[in-house]
Amino acid sequence: MVIRPISEIANSLNPQNVAKREKVKGESVGRDKVDISSEGRILHQVQQASNIVSEAPDIRVEKVEEARERLTTSYYLQRQIVERIAERIAKALGF
C-alpha cells in the first residue's frame, strides 16, 4: 500500500487538474447530459396534473345543487339577497 501526502491527493481532486487529465486522454470536457424519453415527459405531465387535482378544493355536490336550485327559482332576485350580494362584492373590492 502506498501512502501519499495529502497535498498530492488534494491536487489530484482540483477541477482544473481533472480537466487537464481528461484532455490528455482525448476525451472532451463538457457538461453532463440527460435525455428524457417522450414517455418520461408524458409521465411527468400526468404527475403534475395529478398533483394539481389533489391540491384543488373538493367540490361539494350538495352546494352546487343548492346554488342551481336557487338560480332556477329566482331566489337571487329577492331584494334582501341582492343587497347582501352587493355588500359582499363592494367589500371584496375594497369599497
C-alpha positions, -999 to +999 in steps of 0.1 A: +000+000+000+013+034-009+005+064+014+007+097-004+008+132+011-025+150+015-013+178-008-009+153-037-044+140-032-059+174-029-040+184-061-055+154-080-090+165-069-086+200-082-112+205-111-085+221-133-062+191-130-091+167-137-099+187-169-062+185-179-061+148-174-093+143-194-080+163-223-048+143-223-068+111-225-085+125-256-119+130-240-138+162-244-146+181-212-182+192-211-213+192-191-234+162-181-263+155-204-296+138-196-320+126-223-356+122-212-378+100-233-412+112-246-428+086-223-409+101-194-421+136-203-457+124-206-455+107-172-441+139-157-470+159-171-495+133-158-479+135-123-480+173-124-517+172-133-524+147-106-507+170-080-528+199-092-560+179-089-551+165-055-544+201-042-577+215-056-605+220-032-632+194-031-665+202-049-694+196-027-722+184-049-749+194-024-737+231-025-737+230-063-772+216-064-784+242-039-770+271-060-785+256-092-819+254-075-816+290-062-808+302-097-838+285-113-863+296-086-853+334-088-840+332-052-813+357-061-838+383-073-851+390-038-843+425-025-826+413+007-804+388-012-795+414-039-784+439-012-764+412+007-746+402-025-739+439-034-724+445+001-702+415-002-690+425-037-683+460-025-664+447+005-643+423-017-634+453-040-625+474-010-654+499-011 
